[in-house]
């Protein structure tokens, strides 16, 4: 269900407002905000803390001050070198260019501390709205409060987190259902010991796919074996790490569900190096439907995750908020995913169609 509320833009906080609260002159506030060496550190800190709590923004886009609009959106991604995230940005750029907006793009590199620093930069740059996909280790949303206090809309996409009272929109897929579909396909192909390879389970995308994985196992009356959930960084080296984990197990898995295509392709490469046949010995399913999934041999069964569409929808939703005097700011958009079946998982290939 989609819940709704309205967003009200608050009056611009000025140095005069801060000066009134602290009983200091406006010139002192200005010097403090610029870290002037003539002021005591204690005074500067007090000015900074008060400015943040009041939602003060430094005016880096003075030409747009009169209409209180920068026509710029901030985007924070976990990684810029991700094929999926690149497709999201492509969709965003196409949409904002049509509407006369610009993007400021930064990456957290899967670090919450970097993410916090990025949000401060976006806030000081006076973005009209923030689009963010959270880092794996983001535990809370406190660093986004300044946007909401200022009336700046926030949209999360892909990687999201809920907090009571935190008003934002999100654009996602049903990761639990996608995890179920991937695992259920392997089960339908006769697999009974399926290794789930994922990243940090603090991230909703990996924890929700794990829920779907477990649900599919239950549907086939198979108990979940914790040994078959392997949490590690999903990069090109994950194939080597997954193979070591696989060879350590007393009972070898006959199927692997990897939570992204990069990891799945790396796993297939290492399995073949070890003389393990795919899919005859171990069937493999990935996630994202990147171009590499089509050129690996055997071609990779995967979940199509509509990154380009996700970017377009997130950007258009944000622009709609900004152009509407009373927009809905707590909307959830769930995009469709699709299981793309290829050779890496097909143990039971369909026979010829009768004449």
Buried (B, 14 or more C-beta within 10 A) or exposed (E): EEEEEEBEEEEEBBBEBBBEBBEBEBEBBBBBBEEEEEBEEEBBEBBBEBBBBBBBBEBEBEEBEEEEEBBBBBBBBBBEEBBBBBBBBBBBBEBBEEBEBEBBBBBBBBBBEBBBBBBEEBBEBBBBBBBBBBBBBBEEBEBBBBBBBBEBBBBBBBBBBEEEEBBBBBBBBBBBBBBBBBBBBBBEBEBEBBBBBBBBBBBBBBBBBBBBBBBBBEEEEBEBBEBBBBBBEBBEBBBBBBBEBBEEBEEEBBBBBBBBBBBBBBBBBBBBEEEBEBBEBBBBBBBBBBEBBEEBEBBBBBBBBBBBBBBBBBBBBBBBBBEEEEBBBBBBBEBEBBBBBBBBBBBEEEEEEEE
